[in-house]
Amino acid sequence: MSQGDYNFYQRRYASKNTKLNILVGTQNYTDVITPKSANHRIYVQKALLSITTHFAATVTVDDDGAGPPIAAHTDAAAGAGVPSQVLWDFGPEGIPLTTGGNLDVTQSGAGIVGVMTFEAYERLVGPVAMASTN
């Protein structure tokens, strides 16, 4: 199996693929993907935002543990009624969140409607990984 295969990491560790419905009137989605424990780390491989109702707002994907957002898209109300998609591809190894950190999605204004899908995996990291078989 190639190390460049997205599914390789999901099978080798633990798949955390997730779908999030973004609803009108909801601005914050906390803990969209959560790790198994404080010693696990989430790696986001891909994030796909499919917008069905546009709104002048920014959708941000970030780690609640620390650091800058891993992805952001600023939408325009002028595109109303025109479905659009935004794909962030972080490669097979993915972009790591902080150890024990959750994935959150927020909007600057609660008007965008659509679906976000994430391809991700989690793995045990840190000193505990050396002594554990989980």
Secondary structure, DSSP 8 states (H G I E B T S, - for coil): --TT-HHHHHHHTEE--EEEEE-TT--EEEEEE--SSTTEEEEEEEEEEEEEE--S-EEEEEESSSSS-SEEEE--GGGTT--EEEEEE-TTT-EE--TT--EEEEESSTT-EEEEEEEEEEEE-SHHHHH---
